[in-house]
Amino acid sequence: MSSQPISDLQAKFMHWQCLNRLYAARQAAGFPVEAATPLICYGSDGDTGIELSVLILKYDLSNLIAQYRHNAKKTADPIERLEWVVKQTSAEYYQKPKSFQSTLTALCPADAPFVEKLLSSGNCRMVFRGNSDGYVLPATTKVLASDDARAEFTTLHNFHFNHKQPQPNVILGFEPDWEAGYQLDKQS
């Protein structure tokens, strides 16, 4: 698990994310719901940006990477891979919000102008909304090395949903500042 204590905001956010992602796995064939696709604004005070599907990551990725790698090699059929990952995520995967780390990730085309804008700023503001709830999380942004377990898992996870990934691509890592983040007022 984590070596750092989890803030109240992080605990609430991960609980909310897990509920929304479990719904997506069970009701939307695993495809991202609104809560998994924040508006990522350029800079910490920016009001323009890009909507990206982001992953929440377990603390322990080594077993998951091995499972995803094995399944990717086991079948060349993209439908079988998709069915496998949906079955896996709709069972116990999202049942323990405390098993998810702070870092969020996104697979992006390496040459996309928004990637350069996010990286040149070094920080962003992530605005999550869904099911009459929402969160604003300032975060630092960086490219994760290809041998980073978080990048490896993100690549494998995305491959299971769409085998035609943009090439070349980068994995962006977003590290929220939980002290500066906040929950939005309930929306009507």
Secondary structure as UniProt FT lines:
FT   HELIX           8..27
FT   TURN            29..30
FT   HELIX           34..36
FT   STRAND          39..42
FT   TURN            44..45
FT   STRAND          49..51
FT   STRAND          55..58
FT   HELIX           62..74
FT   HELIX           78..88
FT   HELIX           89..93
FT   HELIX           97..99
FT   STRAND          100..109
FT   TURN            110..111
FT   HELIX           113..121
FT   STRAND          123..130
FT   TURN            131..132
FT   STRAND          133..143
FT   TURN            146..147
FT   HELIX           149..161
FT   STRAND          169..176
FT   TURN            178..180
FT   STRAND          182..183
//
